[in-house]
Amino acid sequence: MPAPTTDGTVRLTDRPNWLYLLREFDALYRLGSAGGSAAIRSHRKRVRDRLSATIAANPAMLAPEPAEKPVTAHFARALDLGERGAMQGMARALREVRDDLSWEYGYEKLSRALAQKYAYCEVLGPKGPVQCDTLILGFVLFAPNTTYPQHSHTDIEESYISISGAWSENNAAVFAPGSLILNRSGHEHRITTGDRDPCLLAYAWCGPEARLAAPDMKLTATRKARQPS
């Protein structure tokens, strides 16, 4: 393991596996297609500009306590599927840091069923191992046959890129590895995964620094049926 820099702080260049992982994110947002969408093109530029600035700054690294959740029993399968397909570079880079990931839920209240089938890990951001105030990058893992309930993000623009597994958003289409989906601030969305295999998505969040530091994650409340008068 490389030694810390001369001031004693462990920085990104001291942890090359993390640097290589971030370079895979950079490649996704730099080389992938916007599909003719001006909104996606602008989002991709915001992500890669903020990521490039972070890498150039060689930020300090934190060492959060690694943590697993029930769904991480599917992680090895998700990585295996990713290494066979178009996203093999990202899957392989992620495998190299898998023992240092801290998986979490992010919600104060979560159903017991969803707690068995979902978790995410932040790799760059205010709470990530790689410190950054202007961008959040991470991964979200779903077990097979999962419905991630309706939700939205205030003041946060979010994109998902499929690493492995098939999934749909709002039951509109089926997305394969390599697909990018953009959710603008306030956009309500729900994720459903396939029946046979887990689904692993990379995500990026752009927004004001204060919001990224405290995203206030909440699932959309189920509307109760109106009672007759």
Helices and strands as residue ranges (DSSP letters): G 12-14, H 16-31, H 38-57, G 70-74, H 75-84, H 88-95, G 98-100, H 112-115, E 118-125, E 130-131, E 135-142, E 147-151, E 157-164, E 167-169, E 180-183, E 189-193, E 199-206, H 209-213
